[in-house]
Amino acid sequence: MKVILDRKGLQASQHLRDRLRLSVFLTELLAMDCWVAYSPLATFSRDDLHACDVLVITTRSAQKLDYTPSEIRDICDFVRNGGGLLLMSNPIQDVVLIDLGDRYEAGFTLMLKKKASGFIVSNAYSGFKAECPSILKQIWGRSWHHIAFTYAAGSDTLNYFIDGVLQETVSREQHDRLVGHFTENAGNN
């Protein structure tokens, strides 16, 4: 399996400096006969992603290193075409794990709340927002965890799983929907 790490992510960039931050993770990948590389220093492209099976994103500082619109499109296309996406974060503070909007408009966002107290999943285009609580001990510590979400359009609910165990079914909260550069009131949907 070919794995590429986003070198501009906080944990990945720290590892490139000290060779410690991701050492356990990288050792495990190599033990599974994975080929591991880092993204280029410049904006990565569809060609960079085409050469791998899994993209690992370690959270970026939103104030300094936003993803470009072309990177977001390429990541979405990569996942739609069967590529794997692994998101890594430090749950001590509120962290946006992934934001597939652009610099000025919201889009699809997955946020890990402070002290891993839950997740907020939102989609500004459809007016969808759901809060998924978790218990700190479920995802705290130095272990890796698998987090998955499924959405049932018919019942307008979101299920979420931690390490394969269903946690809860949550209903969406209504909020304004983004239409082009304007918002549409949720009551008018």
C-alpha positions in Angstrom: 0.0 0.0 0.0 1.3 3.5 -0.9 0.7 6.2 1.8 1.3 9.9 1.4 1.5 12.2 4.4 0.5 15.9 4.1 3.8 17.5 5.1 2.2 20.8 6.0 0.1 19.2 8.8 1.2 20.0 12.3 2.2 16.5 13.4 3.9 15.6 10.1 5.9 18.8 10.0 6.9 18.3 13.7 8.0 14.7 12.8 10.1 15.9 10.0 12.0 18.1 12.5 12.4 15.7 15.4 11.8 12.3 13.8 9.8 11.3 17.0 6.2 12.6 16.6 4.9 9.9 14.2 7.6 7.3 14.8 5.2 4.6 16.2 2.7 5.2 13.4 5.3 5.1 10.7 6.9 2.0 12.2 3.5 0.2 12.1 3.0 1.2 8.4 6.5 0.0 7.4 5.8 -3.3 9.3 2.8 -3.8 7.1 5.0 -3.3 4.0 3.6 0.1 3.2 5.5 2.6 1.1 5.4 6.0 2.8 6.2 9.4 1.4 5.5 13.1 2.2 3.6 15.5 0.0 5.6 18.2 -1.8 6.4 21.5 0.0 4.3 23.3 -2.5 0.6 22.7 -3.1 0.0 19.1 -3.7 -1.9 18.0 -6.8 -4.0 15.2 -8.3 -0.8 13.7 -9.7 0.7 13.4 -6.2 -2.5 11.7 -4.9 -2.7 9.5 -8.0 0.5 7.8 -6.9 -0.9 6.7 -3.5 -3.7 4.6 -1.9 -4.1 6.5 1.3 -3.7 10.2 2.2 -2.9 11.0 5.8 -3.8 14.5 6.9 -2.6 15.8 10.2 -4.4 19.0 11.2 -3.1 22.3 9.8 -3.2 25.6 11.6 -6.2 27.2 9.9 -4.7 30.7 10.3 -1.5 29.8 8.4 -1.9 26.9 6.0 -5.3 26.7 4.4 -5.9 24.2 1.7 -6.2 25.8 -1.7 -9.5 25.2 -3.6 -7.6 23.0 -6.1 -6.2 20.8 -3.2 -9.8 20.4 -1.8 -11.1 19.4 -5.2 -8.3 16.9 -5.7 -8.8 15.4 -2.2 -12.5 15.0 -2.8 -11.9 13.4 -6.2 -9.3 11.1 -4.7 -11.7 9.9 -2.1 -14.6 9.6 -4.6 -12.4 7.4 -6.7 -11.7 5.0 -3.9 -8.7 6.6 -2.2 -8.4 6.3 1.6 -8.3 9.3 3.9 -6.9 9.2 7.4 -7.4 12.3 9.6 -5.1 12.8 12.7 -5.6 15.4 15.4 -4.7 16.4 18.9 -8.0 16.5 20.9 -6.8 18.9 23.6 -8.5 21.9 21.8 -11.3 22.4 19.3 -9.9 21.2 16.0 -11.3 21.3 12.5 -10.4 17.9 11.2 -11.5 18.6 7.7 -13.1 21.6 6.0 -14.1 21.2 2.4 -15.3 24.7 1.9 -13.1 27.5 0.7 -11.5 30.4 2.5 -14.6 32.6 2.5 -17.5 30.2 2.4 -18.4 27.2 4.6 -18.7 23.8 3.1 -18.6 20.3 4.7 -16.9 20.4 8.1 -15.9 17.8 10.6 -14.8 19.2 14.0 -13.4 17.5 17.1 -14.6 19.4 20.1 -12.3 20.4 23.0 -11.0 17.5 25.1 -12.6 15.1 22.6 -16.0 15.7 24.1 -17.6 15.0 20.7 -17.8 15.8 17.0 -19.7 18.4 15.1 -20.6 17.4 11.5 -22.0 20.1 9.3 -22.8 20.7 5.6 -23.5 24.3 4.8 -24.8 23.4 1.3 -27.6 21.3 2.6 -28.2 23.1 5.9 -27.2 20.0 7.9 -25.5 20.1 11.3 -25.3 17.4 14.0 -23.5 17.2 17.3 -22.2 13.8 18.2 -21.1 13.5 21.9 -18.4 11.2 23.0 -16.8 10.3 26.3 -13.2 11.5 26.7 -11.9 8.1 27.7 -13.3 6.6 24.4 -10.7 8.4 22.3 -8.2 9.9 24.6 -4.6 8.6 25.0 -1.9 7.4 22.6 -4.1 4.8 20.8 -5.4 5.0 17.3 -9.2 5.0 16.9 -11.5 4.5 13.9 -14.3 7.0 13.7 -17.1 6.6 11.1 -20.3 8.4 10.3 -23.3 7.3 8.2 -26.2 9.5 7.2 -29.7 8.2 6.5 -31.5 10.8 4.3 -34.9 9.2 4.7 -34.9 9.7 8.5 -32.6 12.7 8.5 -30.3 11.1 11.1 -26.6 10.5 11.5 -25.1 7.4 13.1 -21.6 7.5 14.4 -19.2 4.8 15.4 -16.0 4.7 17.5 -13.9 1.6 16.8 -16.8 -0.1 15.1 -19.3 0.4 18.0 -22.4 2.4 17.3 -22.4 5.3 19.7 -25.6 7.1 19.1 -28.1 8.2 16.5 -28.4 11.9 16.3 -30.9 14.1 14.4 -29.7 17.1 12.4 -30.2 20.6 13.7 -31.7 23.0 11.2 -29.6 26.0 10.2 -29.2 28.3 7.3 -28.2 26.7 4.0 -25.5 28.2 1.7 -26.7 28.9 -1.8 -24.0 30.4 -4.0 -22.7 33.3 -2.0 -26.0 33.7 -0.1 -27.7 31.9 2.7 -31.2 30.5 2.6 -33.2 30.5 5.8 -33.7 26.9 7.1 -37.4 27.5 7.6 -37.9 28.0 3.8 -36.4 24.7 2.8 
